[in-house]
């Protein structure tokens, strides 16, 4: 499937391989969420939570809106994994705090993530360091060059990660 307008085969292959790699990572995430008994959208929140965090700060870190953070907090609370507490800095704000059960599940999640990351077993330390630098370089370039996308009606829509990412993918 050639989508590169100038026929650049290398760019096409990179795109195809990255799409397959991301698909595999998402499938692993689905399986892990099922094994741990939590919705996939809660895994990243569990990963991010350690010290108490305001719900608005969690939303910023997850790149999602308040209503989605509320849904995450509800799901974690329903499972006894977290609780909402007033922030000591500003009692109008709510912190999301992991319970002992939530901390244990976070530990299991972190252990499972480290054990199944393909770069851990396929790449040596030098290759992993190079991969990290390449990913950082591409991430910075993507953030700096977010370009408007033409909408179906001819208007421009900003193509930024915040607008393009679904809550489940974050």
C-alpha angles and dihedrals in degrees: 000000000000114000098152105108093213092044094248100173094188092057090047092052092047090051093048094047092046091050091051092046092050090047090054091049091051091050089052089050091051091051093046092050090051092048092049094044097236131111115265091243089063096056096077091046090052089049092051097043118087110118115032110285130192113246091239091054090049088052090053092049092048093042093232137119128260096260091057091048087052089053090050092048091049092051092048092046092047088057094045092246099118142009135205117242132176111262111250089218094053119006090204088069125073124223121208108223126187116235122222087266090050092050090051092050090047089053091051090047093050092048092050093046093051092047096052105039106120094217090060093064101026101046133053121227094269092051092046090051090051091047091052092051092048092050091048090050092050092045091052091047092049091051092048096047103042101151131199114260121214111246123221089260093051094257120124122255119193111244101214128146090245092056096039102044120089116221091245092055094055 
